[in-house]
Amino acid sequence: MLQLWTGRMDATDVRHRQIRLLLDLNHQILWQLETYSAIYGYMALPAGMYDEIFQKGLQIASLHNQLLEHYEAAGIQIFNMTSKTYFALHALQFSKLIHPFMILCYKGESAMHRIQVLWKSC
């Protein structure tokens, strides 16, 4: 997606550059999580890596929110904020204790709905 967007985006458009940064940060996080994966013996991320990945996650969430607000004001429903965004941030926040790949699991929308109901009750 990053390569496709980079090749087709309008580099003069601020929103397009924000989307590209969001995709790039997402790609960086995925690469780092795969490099320090549990299959290589990492049950949690190394100390220095945790801080870096969590900060990138916060940057993604901030960009996501900025894009949501911009397009919402223009009447375009895109970049909606969902519980997945918050769950992903929490997974990155706890990555110093447990690798996000070991807790990220959205195999079905029905399971996700039950989790949302449970979270709302807390």
WOKA-V140351 format. One record per backbone hydrogen bond with DSSP energy under -0.5 kcal/mol. CO is the residue of the C=O (numbers start at 1). NH is the residue of the N-H. E is the energy in kcal/mol with one decimal. If there is no record, write none. Layout:
# WOKA-V140351
CO_NH_E / CO_NH_E
This chain:
# WOKA-V140351
1_5_-3.0 / 2_6_-2.6 / 3_7_-2.0 / 4_8_-1.3 / 5_9_-2.0 / 9_11_-0.8 / 10_13_-2.1 / 12_14_-0.6 / 13_17_-2.0 / 14_18_-2.2 / 15_19_-2.5 / 16_20_-2.2 / 17_21_-2.3 / 18_22_-2.6 / 19_23_-2.5 / 20_24_-2.5 / 21_25_-2.8 / 22_26_-2.2 / 23_27_-2.3 / 24_28_-2.5 / 25_29_-2.5 / 26_30_-2.4 / 27_31_-2.5 / 28_32_-2.4 / 29_33_-2.9 / 30_34_-2.5 / 31_35_-2.3 / 32_36_-2.1 / 34_37_-1.1 / 37_40_-1.6 / 37_42_-1.7 / 38_41_-2.0 / 41_43_-0.9 / 43_99_-3.0 / 46_50_-2.2 / 47_51_-1.3 / 48_52_-1.4 / 49_53_-2.6 / 50_54_-2.7 / 51_55_-2.2 / 52_56_-1.9 / 53_57_-2.2 / 54_58_-2.2 / 55_59_-2.1 / 56_60_-2.4 / 57_61_-2.3 / 58_62_-2.2 / 59_63_-2.7 / 60_64_-3.0 / 61_65_-2.3 / 62_66_-2.4 / 63_67_-2.7 / 64_68_-2.5 / 65_69_-2.7 / 66_70_-2.2 / 67_71_-2.6 / 68_72_-2.6 / 69_73_-2.0 / 70_74_-1.1 / 71_76_-3.2 / 72_75_-1.5 / 75_77_-0.6 / 76_78_-1.3 / 82_85_-0.9 / 82_86_-1.0 / 83_87_-2.6 / 84_88_-2.6 / 85_89_-2.0 / 86_90_-2.4 / 87_91_-2.4 / 88_92_-2.1 / 89_93_-2.5 / 90_94_-2.1 / 92_95_-1.1 / 94_97_-2.2 / 94_98_-2.3 / 95_45_-3.0 / 99_102_-2.1 / 100_103_-1.4 / 100_104_-2.4 / 103_105_-0.7 / 108_112_-1.9 / 109_113_-2.4 / 110_114_-1.9 / 111_115_-2.0 / 112_116_-2.3 / 113_117_-2.2 / 114_118_-2.3 / 115_119_-2.8 / 116_120_-2.3 / 117_121_-1.3 / 118_122_-0.6 / 119_122_-1.1
